[in-house]
């Protein structure tokens, strides 16, 4: 029968059902009374799965199971997919279909988006077989037999880049080359399950926390330093413009402390650009030393880039009134036991641990050493800035002032 003969969609659906149930193409054509060439064109034009050659004629390599238990929290089964198909053809909305089968409308939306064929038609059997093929495990691991990608990842991690940042930059640099894209979770699996890839076994030491084993993500709000300053401004009094980062000039600061709390480095981060300044504190980190270093590092900033400073409640900030008077920028303090309220600085301090390991003597670093690390961090692509660098963002702000 000619391939161009105007068969109805219901007729084609019966043909698709046969293929998805495991019947070979040749046998399905015999049962439906159509030519093999025309049937192949239907299958191709519908954007369906690739058929494989076998003695009985081309068919699916692995047809989907006829059904599986469904219900909330589990995969959609074939009966549910048939209900979705019937609902769509009856003109029902996704919300109505979801209520009909006891699923959230977002589940229906994702299912339809993933499985519409090239003609914009949803077919339950095709969708079910396609989902079964996608769920097949184990998946091939991308960092095995891919030395070029492993070399690039290793170079970036040796510079202190996080797996998440590497994943984002690879997707940006190689948008059309899936072989050079990898998720951050894949990198972590390669680092912590050594049989999963070809990265160096000691590469986990370049991570900010340098953990030899993964730990579950926890949030600890019980840790805090310093004492309550009754005469200090609190973060609740800070201008609202500092919260949404729309206006530059709002800084967050803290100390990263070396072994035995005998040495420290001061850190300041601008909330809008994420630009970082490191304070050299070679001999001591008393309130006098911190105030002197802060004033020296920030006094030359334009007024538009120096509006407020937010700090944790540490004794090193006893001289906050002097800092406010010298810089013209008030110092605000986080609530007790709430260092997360200056999260930009907390995240930056974690990145800095790539260069300044915990439990080491930080007094050995010179001012030139700090400048080198500071420049490296400020020239590093930042996901929250659309992979621009803090240095680029700060330069954009300084250009109008210079003009």
WOZIPE-V501362 format. One record per residue. RES is the residue in three letters. OMEGA is omega in whole degrees, -180 to 180 (NA if undefined). NEAR is the number of other C-alpha atoms within 10 Angstrom. D_LAST is the distance of its C-alpha to the last C-alpha in Angstrom with 2 decimals. Layout:
RES|OMEGA|NEAR|D_LAST / RES|OMEGA|NEAR|D_LAST
//
This chain:
UNK|-176|10|76.58 / UNK|-177|9|73.66 / UNK|-178|15|70.23 / UNK|-178|9|68.97 / UNK|-173|9|71.64 / UNK|176|7|70.02 / UNK|179|10|70.66 / UNK|178|8|69.55 / UNK|178|10|66.89 / UNK|179|9|69.64 / UNK|179|10|71.56 / UNK|179|14|68.57 / UNK|178|15|67.94 / UNK|177|14|71.51 / UNK|178|21|70.91 / UNK|-180|23|67.69 / UNK|179|16|69.62 / UNK|-179|19|72.23 / UNK|-177|25|69.71 / UNK|178|25|67.85 / UNK|177|18|71.19 / UNK|178|18|71.86 / UNK|-180|20|74.06 / UNK|-179|21|73.54 / UNK|-179|26|72.17 / UNK|-179|18|75.49 / UNK|178|17|77.48 / UNK|178|23|75.07 / UNK|179|20|75.42 / UNK|-177|11|79.22 / UNK|-177|11|79.24 / UNK|178|14|76.98 / UNK|179|10|78.55 / UNK|179|18|75.40 / UNK|-180|15|74.56 / UNK|-180|19|72.69 / UNK|179|12|70.22 / UNK|-180|16|69.40 / UNK|178|20|69.11 / UNK|179|16|66.69 / UNK|176|13|64.52 / UNK|-176|17|64.51 / UNK|180|19|63.50 / UNK|-177|15|60.75 / UNK|179|12|59.36 / UNK|179|19|59.30 / UNK|-175|16|56.92 / UNK|-176|19|59.49 / UNK|180|17|60.05 / UNK|177|11|61.22 / UNK|178|18|65.00 / UNK|180|13|66.89 / UNK|175|12|70.11 / UNK|-172|12|73.24 / UNK|-178|8|77.01 / UNK|-176|11|77.18 / UNK|-176|15|74.26 / UNK|178|19|70.51 / UNK|178|25|69.34 / UNK|177|21|66.83 / UNK|179|14|66.70 / UNK|178|16|66.76 / UNK|-180|19|67.48 / UNK|177|21|66.19 / UNK|-176|14|68.72 / UNK|179|14|70.62 / UNK|176|12|69.29 / UNK|175|13|67.95 / UNK|179|10|67.96 / UNK|-180|14|65.00 / UNK|-179|13|63.69 / UNK|179|11|60.54 / UNK|-180|7|58.89 / UNK|-180|9|60.60 / UNK|172|14|60.12 / UNK|176|21|61.09 / UNK|-175|18|64.62 / UNK|180|21|66.15 / UNK|179|18|67.74 / UNK|179|23|64.39 / UNK|176|22|62.79 / UNK|177|17|65.70 / UNK|178|16|65.10 / UNK|-180|26|61.43 / UNK|-180|19|62.53 / UNK|179|16|65.13 / UNK|179|17|62.77 / UNK|-178|17|60.17 / UNK|176|11|62.87 / UNK|177|9|64.15 / UNK|-180|10|60.75 / UNK|177|13|60.10 / UNK|179|14|56.61 / UNK|178|20|55.30 / UNK|179|15|55.78 / UNK|179|18|59.39 / UNK|179|22|60.09 / UNK|178|21|58.69 / UNK|-178|11|60.99 / UNK|-178|13|63.87 / UNK|177|18|63.68 / UNK|179|12|62.30 / UNK|175|19|58.82 / UNK|-178|15|55.36 / UNK|178|16|53.73 / UNK|177|12|50.88 / UNK|180|16|53.61 / UNK|-179|21|54.84 / UNK|-180|14|51.34 / UNK|-179|10|50.69 / UNK|-180|18|54.17 / UNK|-179|22|53.83 / UNK|-178|12|50.35 / UNK|-166|12|51.60 / UNK|171|20|54.86 / UNK|179|18|54.52 / UNK|-174|19|55.94 / UNK|180|12|54.58 / UNK|-180|9|56.35 / UNK|-177|12|54.75 / UNK|177|15|58.05 / UNK|178|24|58.71 / UNK|-172|22|61.95 / UNK|-178|26|63.26 / UNK|178|25|65.11 / UNK|-180|26|62.23 / UNK|-178|25|59.82 / UNK|179|25|62.30 / UNK|180|24|62.90 / UNK|179|19|59.22 / UNK|179|18|58.50 / UNK|179|15|61.40 / UNK|179|16|60.07 / UNK|-177|9|56.55 / UNK|-178|10|58.09 / UNK|179|9|60.10 / UNK|1|7|59.67 / UNK|175|6|58.96 / UNK|176|8|55.77 / UNK|-177|8|54.91 / UNK|-169|14|52.51 / UNK|-177|21|49.41 / UNK|171|22|48.98 / UNK|-180|15|52.46 / UNK|175|11|52.78 / UNK|-174|14|49.04 / UNK|-180|13|48.10 / UNK|179|11|44.79 / UNK|179|19|43.46 / UNK|179|19|44.91 / UNK|-180|14|43.26 / UNK|179|13|39.79 / UNK|-179|21|40.33 / UNK|-180|17|41.64 / UNK|-179|11|38.68 / UNK|180|15|36.19 / UNK|176|20|38.42 / UNK|176|15|38.67 / UNK|178|15|34.87 / UNK|180|21|35.31 / UNK|179|21|34.57 / UNK|176|20|36.60 / UNK|179|20|39.06 / UNK|179|15|37.18 / UNK|179|19|33.91 / UNK|179|23|35.93 / UNK|-179|19|37.58 / UNK|-178|19|34.36 / UNK|177|17|32.81 / UNK|179|19|36.11 / UNK|179|17|36.21 / UNK|-176|12|32.73 / UNK|-177|11|33.45 / UNK|-175|12|36.99 / UNK|-176|11|37.08 / UNK|-178|10|40.16 / UNK|-178|10|42.03 / UNK|-180|11|43.87 / UNK|179|12|45.44 / UNK|176|19|42.09 / UNK|-178|20|41.31 / UNK|179|21|42.76 / UNK|178|16|42.53 / UNK|180|16|41.65 / UNK|177|12|45.20 / UNK|179|16|46.68 / UNK|179|23|44.84 / UNK|179|16|46.12 / UNK|179|16|49.62 / UNK|-179|23|49.50 / UNK|-171|23|48.45 / UNK|173|18|51.11 / UNK|-165|13|53.90 / UNK|178|12|54.31 / UNK|-174|11|56.62 / UNK|-178|18|53.93 / UNK|-172|22|51.81 / UNK|174|18|50.94 / UNK|180|21|48.12 / UNK|-177|13|48.79 / UNK|-179|14|50.98 / UNK|-173|11|48.86 / UNK|178|16|45.54 / UNK|-180|20|45.67 / UNK|178|16|44.80 / UNK|177|20|41.19 / UNK|-174|21|40.82 / UNK|-179|20|39.24 / UNK|175|14|42.67 / UNK|-179|16|44.74 / UNK|178|12|47.69 / UNK|177|14|50.66 / UNK|-180|9|51.71 / UNK|176|12|49.98 / UNK|178|7|50.23 / UNK|-179|5|50.02 / UNK|177|6|46.79 / UNK|177|6|47.31 / UNK|-178|7|45.21 / UNK|179|11|46.08 / UNK|-175|11|45.03 / UNK|-176|9|47.49 / UNK|178|9|45.55 / UNK|-180|15|43.59 / UNK|170|13|42.87 / UNK|-175|14|42.88 / UNK|-179|13|44.18 / UNK|177|14|43.40 / UNK|-175|14|41.32 / UNK|-178|7|42.74 / UNK|-175|7|40.01 / UNK|172|15|37.04 / UNK|177|16|34.82 / UNK|-176|17|35.92 / UNK|178|18|33.93 / UNK|179|11|35.43 / UNK|-179|9|33.53 / UNK|-179|18|30.13 / UNK|-178|11|27.83 / UNK|-179|10|28.62 / UNK|180|11|24.99 / UNK|-172|18|25.37 / UNK|-174|12|28.21 / UNK|175|10|26.74 / UNK|-178|14|23.59 / UNK|-179|11|21.52 / UNK|-180|16|19.35 / UNK|175|21|17.91 / UNK|179|22|18.64 / UNK|-172|24|22.43 / UNK|172|27|24.10 / UNK|-177|25|27.70 / UNK|178|25|29.59 / UNK|173|24|33.01 / UNK|163|23|35.05 / UNK|-168|20|36.73 / UNK|179|21|39.97 / UNK|-176|18|42.14 / UNK|178|13|45.91 / UNK|-178|9|47.82 / UNK|-178|14|44.65 / UNK|180|14|44.60 / UNK|-177|20|41.13 / UNK|173|25|37.87 / UNK|177|22|34.22 / UNK|180|19|31.66 / UNK|176|22|29.42 / UNK|-178|26|26.35 / UNK|177|27|24.89 / UNK|-170|24|22.03 / UNK|-175|24|23.73 / UNK|-176|23|21.11 / UNK|-174|28|19.92 / UNK|178|25|23.10 / UNK|-173|22|21.19 / UNK|172|24|23.84 / UNK|178|22|24.11 / UNK|-179|21|27.56 / UNK|-179|23|29.08 / UNK|-180|26|31.50 / UNK|-168|22|34.73 / UNK|-172|16|37.21 / UNK|-177|13|40.06 / UNK|177|16|39.99 / UNK|174|22|38.16 / UNK|-180|16|39.28 / UNK|179|16|37.28 / UNK|-178|15|36.39 / UNK|-179|18|35.17 / UNK|179|26|33.11 / UNK|-180|22|31.49 / UNK|-179|16|30.68 / UNK|179|17|29.18 / UNK|-178|21|27.07 / UNK|180|16|25.67 / UNK|-176|13|24.90 / UNK|-170|15|23.15 / UNK|-172|15|21.03 / UNK|-179|14|20.37 / UNK|180|11|17.08 / UNK|175|12|15.56 / UNK|-177|13|13.00 / UNK|-179|12|15.20 / UNK|179|13|14.22 / UNK|179|19|15.58 / UNK|-176|20|18.65 / UNK|179|19|20.84 / UNK|172|21|24.32 / UNK|177|26|26.46 / UNK|-174|24|29.67 / UNK|173|25|32.46 / UNK|-177|27|36.06 / UNK|179|24|38.86 / UNK|-177|17|39.40 / UNK|180|15|40.67 / UNK|-178|19|37.71 / UNK|177|23|35.70 / UNK|-178|19|38.07 / UNK|-175|16|35.37 / UNK|178|22|33.07 / UNK|178|15|33.10 / UNK|180|17|31.84 / UNK|179|21|28.99 / UNK|-179|17|28.07 / UNK|-177|12|28.21 / UNK|-175|16|26.16 / UNK|-175|21|23.35 / UNK|180|14|23.44 / UNK|-179|18|24.02 / UNK|178|20|27.59 / UNK|178|26|29.68 / UNK|-177|22|31.72 / UNK|176|27|34.81 / UNK|173|19|36.44 / UNK|179|17|39.91 / UNK|178|17|42.80 / UNK|-178|17|43.51 / UNK|179|18|40.49 / UNK|180|22|38.04 / UNK|179|16|37.31 / UNK|170|17|35.23 / UNK|-172|21|32.41 / UNK|179|13|33.05 / UNK|180|18|29.68 / UNK|178|26|30.39 / UNK|179|20|34.02 / UNK|179|12|33.22 / UNK|178|18|30.86 / UNK|178|22|33.58 / UNK|178|15|36.01 / UNK|-177|18|33.90 / UNK|179|18|33.61 / UNK|173|17|37.40 / UNK|-180|22|37.33 / UNK|-176|14|36.41 / UNK|-174|22|37.83 / UNK|174|18|41.24 / UNK|178|16|43.13 / UNK|178|11|45.91 / UNK|-180|15|44.35 / UNK|-176|17|43.38 / UNK|-180|23|39.60 / UNK|-178|17|39.78 / UNK|-177|11|40.28 / UNK|179|14|36.63 / UNK|176|13|34.47 / UNK|178|13|30.85 / UNK|177|10|30.19 / UNK|-180|11|32.17 / UNK|179|18|30.11 / UNK|180|15|26.85 / UNK|179|12|28.38 / UNK|179|18|29.49 / UNK|179|18|26.21 / UNK|180|16|24.38 / UNK|-180|13|27.20 / UNK|-178|24|26.94 / UNK|177|22|23.17 / UNK|-178|15|23.58 / UNK|179|18|26.52 / UNK|-176|20|26.47 / UNK|-179|18|26.78 / UNK|-179|14|29.07 / UNK|178|11|27.57 / UNK|-178|14|24.17 / UNK|-179|9|25.89 / UNK|166|14|26.29 / UNK|-180|16|22.60 / UNK|175|21|21.99 / UNK|179|24|20.53 / UNK|179|19|18.23 / UNK|-179|17|16.87 / UNK|179|16|16.44 / UNK|179|18|14.68 / UNK|178|12|12.21 / UNK|180|12|11.54 / UNK|-177|14|10.91 / UNK|-177|15|8.69 / UNK|178|9|6.22 / UNK|180|8|5.07 / UNK|180|9|5.47 / UNK|179|7|3.81 / UNK|NA|5|0.00
//
